[in-house]
Amino acid sequence: MNLTVFGATGRTGRPLVDRALEAGYRVTAVVRDRSSLPAIHPSLTAVELSTFTPNEIRAVVARSDAVLSALGSNTLRDARARVTANLTRAITAAMAAEGVARFLTITSGVIAPQPHDQLWWHKRILGPALTTILSPVYAEHRAMEKICAASGMEWTIFRPARLTSGQLTRSYRTAADIGLRGGTSISRADLVRAMLGAITDPLTIGRAISIAY
């Protein structure tokens, strides 16, 4: 299976590429600077894009079985400008033009609807504090989710809790289209494992998956 990964050199994108290669996928890693992806692997192709024009993106995704995005705005200014949302729109449009359907991306557990039994401090303190401080980020995440829903793709959105650099545990909780009770963190290693597992899982298509410990 051929995967294309956008945001391949980021803190989530890099382990996503590594894990995919370990699992036997052929990976096209989309990067802004080829030197930032030093790994050499017979199943890895690095493609350097600087402008992300529609034709460039179409050429990259054309032979993909699935496209995964680990893109995220690096600053509040980028989030306000909807940089990642605009790239998501461009990627899904290119996929549609090339007949590639499967798309997986990442937003945030903060924007998931809260379960009725959510812990009071999570509902009354943590959630409101985060949405106030990082409101441009979560506004962009909501925009990304709307773009996915309108794209016609076979999309899956992952809504992780706070991402950490912890080890792979294989012991995490997920919930479709709703938040998790008390979920506050998840390692990138476990998020990546869940994303790769979802590629061929039809039950995740058209769903937003919350993930946390």
C-alpha positions as CSV (number, residue, x, y, z in Angstrom):
1,M,0.0,0.0,0.0
2,N,1.3,3.5,-0.9
3,L,0.9,6.2,1.7
4,T,1.5,9.9,1.3
5,V,2.3,11.8,4.5
6,F,2.1,15.6,4.7
7,G,3.9,17.2,7.6
8,A,6.4,14.3,7.6
9,T,9.2,16.0,9.5
10,G,7.0,17.3,12.4
11,R,6.9,15.9,15.9
12,T,4.0,13.6,14.9
13,G,4.8,13.3,11.2
14,R,8.2,11.8,11.7
15,P,7.1,8.9,13.9
16,L,4.2,8.4,11.6
17,V,6.6,7.9,8.7
18,D,8.9,5.7,10.7
19,R,6.0,3.5,12.0
20,A,4.5,3.2,8.5
21,L,7.9,2.0,7.1
22,E,8.2,-0.5,9.9
23,A,4.8,-1.8,9.1
24,G,5.8,-2.4,5.5
25,Y,4.1,0.5,3.8
26,R,5.6,2.4,0.9
27,V,5.8,6.0,2.0
28,T,6.0,9.3,0.1
29,A,7.0,11.9,2.7
30,V,6.1,15.5,1.7
31,V,8.6,18.0,3.2
32,R,9.6,21.6,2.7
33,D,13.3,20.8,3.0
34,R,14.5,17.4,2.0
35,S,17.5,17.6,4.3
36,S,15.1,17.7,7.3
37,L,14.3,14.0,6.6
38,P,17.7,12.3,6.8
39,A,16.3,8.8,7.1
40,I,17.1,6.5,4.2
41,H,14.8,3.5,3.5
42,P,14.1,1.6,0.3
43,S,10.4,2.2,0.7
44,L,10.7,5.9,1.5
45,T,10.5,8.7,-1.1
46,A,10.9,12.3,0.0
47,V,9.2,14.9,-2.1
48,E,10.2,18.6,-1.5
49,L,7.4,21.1,-1.9
50,S,7.9,24.8,-1.2
51,T,4.7,26.3,-2.6
52,F,2.1,23.5,-2.4
53,T,0.4,24.5,-5.7
54,P,-2.6,22.4,-6.8
55,N,-0.5,20.8,-9.6
56,E,2.3,19.9,-7.2
57,I,-0.1,18.3,-4.7
58,R,-1.9,16.4,-7.5
59,A,1.4,14.9,-8.7
60,V,2.3,13.8,-5.2
61,V,-1.0,12.1,-4.3
62,A,-1.7,10.7,-7.7
63,R,-0.6,7.1,-6.9
64,S,-1.5,7.0,-3.3
65,D,-3.8,4.5,-1.6
66,A,-4.2,6.8,1.4
67,V,-3.1,10.3,2.4
68,L,-2.3,11.1,6.0
69,S,-1.8,14.7,7.2
70,A,0.2,15.6,10.4
71,L,0.2,19.2,9.4
72,G,-0.4,21.9,12.0
73,S,0.0,25.6,12.3
74,N,3.2,26.5,14.1
75,T,2.1,29.8,15.4
76,L,-1.1,31.6,16.5
77,R,-0.6,33.9,13.5
78,D,-0.6,30.9,11.2
79,A,-3.7,29.5,12.9
80,R,-5.5,32.9,12.5
81,A,-4.6,32.8,8.8
82,R,-5.9,29.2,8.5
83,V,-2.7,28.0,7.0
84,T,-3.3,24.3,7.8
85,A,-7.0,24.5,7.0
86,N,-6.2,26.0,3.6
87,L,-3.6,23.2,3.0
88,T,-6.2,20.6,4.0
89,R,-8.6,22.1,1.4
90,A,-5.9,22.0,-1.3
91,I,-4.9,18.4,-0.4
92,T,-8.5,17.0,-0.5
93,A,-9.2,18.9,-3.7
94,A,-6.1,17.4,-5.3
95,M,-7.1,13.9,-4.1
96,A,-10.6,14.3,-5.6
97,A,-9.0,15.3,-8.9
98,E,-6.8,12.2,-8.9
99,G,-9.5,9.8,-7.6
100,V,-7.8,9.2,-4.3
101,A,-10.4,8.8,-1.5
102,R,-8.8,7.8,1.8
103,F,-7.7,10.7,4.0
104,L,-6.7,10.8,7.6
105,T,-5.8,13.9,9.6
106,I,-5.4,15.3,13.1
107,T,-7.3,18.1,15.0
108,S,-7.8,18.1,18.8
109,G,-9.8,16.4,21.5
110,V,-10.6,19.9,22.9
111,I,-13.1,20.5,20.2
112,A,-14.9,17.2,20.6
113,P,-18.4,17.3,22.1
114,Q,-18.1,16.5,25.8
115,P,-19.7,13.3,27.2
116,H,-22.5,13.7,29.7
117,D,-20.3,12.3,32.5
118,Q,-17.3,14.4,31.8
119,L,-15.2,15.2,35.0
120,W,-16.2,18.6,36.3
121,W,-12.7,20.1,36.3
122,H,-12.3,19.0,32.7
123,K,-15.6,20.6,31.7
124,R,-15.5,23.7,33.9
125,I,-11.7,24.5,34.1
126,L,-9.4,22.7,31.7
127,G,-11.6,22.9,28.6
128,P,-12.6,26.6,28.9
129,A,-9.0,27.6,29.8
130,L,-7.6,25.9,26.7
131,T,-10.2,27.2,24.3
132,T,-9.6,30.8,25.6
133,I,-5.8,30.7,25.4
134,L,-5.6,28.8,22.1
135,S,-8.9,29.9,20.5
136,P,-7.3,30.6,17.0
137,V,-5.9,27.0,17.0
138,Y,-9.2,25.4,17.8
139,A,-11.1,27.7,15.4
140,E,-8.8,26.4,12.7
141,H,-9.3,22.8,13.8
142,R,-13.1,23.3,13.5
143,A,-12.5,24.7,10.0
144,M,-10.4,21.7,9.1
145,E,-13.2,19.3,10.2
146,K,-15.7,21.2,8.1
147,I,-13.5,20.9,5.1
148,C,-13.1,17.2,5.6
149,A,-16.9,16.8,6.0
150,A,-17.5,18.7,2.7
151,S,-14.7,17.1,0.8
152,G,-16.4,13.9,-0.4
153,M,-13.3,11.9,0.8
154,E,-13.3,8.8,2.9
155,W,-12.0,10.8,5.8
156,T,-11.1,10.0,9.4
157,I,-10.2,12.7,11.8
158,F,-8.2,12.0,15.0
159,R,-8.9,14.2,18.0
160,P,-6.0,13.5,20.4
161,A,-5.7,14.7,23.9
162,R,-2.4,16.6,24.8
163,L,0.3,14.9,22.8
164,T,3.4,13.7,24.5
165,S,6.7,12.1,23.5
166,G,6.0,9.0,25.6
167,Q,6.5,5.4,24.6
168,L,4.1,3.2,22.7
169,T,1.7,1.5,25.2
170,R,-1.0,0.1,22.9
171,S,-3.3,0.9,25.9
172,Y,-5.5,3.8,25.1
173,R,-9.1,4.6,24.7
174,T,-11.0,5.9,21.7
175,A,-14.5,7.2,21.1
176,A,-16.2,8.1,17.8
177,D,-17.7,11.6,17.5
178,I,-17.6,12.4,21.2
179,G,-14.9,13.3,23.8
180,L,-13.5,10.9,26.3
181,R,-14.2,11.1,30.0
182,G,-11.1,12.5,31.8
183,G,-8.7,11.9,28.8
184,T,-5.8,14.4,29.2
185,S,-2.9,12.9,27.2
186,I,-1.8,10.5,24.6
187,S,1.7,9.7,23.2
188,R,2.5,10.4,19.6
189,A,3.6,6.8,19.3
190,D,0.1,5.6,20.3
191,L,-1.6,8.2,18.1
192,V,0.4,7.1,15.1
193,R,-0.4,3.4,15.8
194,A,-4.1,4.2,15.9
195,M,-3.9,6.2,12.7
196,L,-2.2,3.5,10.7
197,G,-4.6,0.9,12.1
198,A,-7.6,3.1,10.9
199,I,-6.5,3.2,7.3
200,T,-8.2,-0.1,6.4
201,D,-10.9,0.1,9.0
202,P,-14.2,1.0,7.3
203,L,-15.8,1.7,10.7
204,T,-13.6,4.8,11.0
205,I,-14.7,6.4,7.7
206,G,-16.6,9.6,8.2
207,R,-15.8,9.6,11.9
208,A,-13.9,11.9,14.3
209,I,-12.0,9.6,16.7
210,S,-11.1,11.0,20.2
211,I,-8.0,9.2,21.6
212,A,-6.5,9.4,25.1
213,Y,-5.3,7.3,28.0
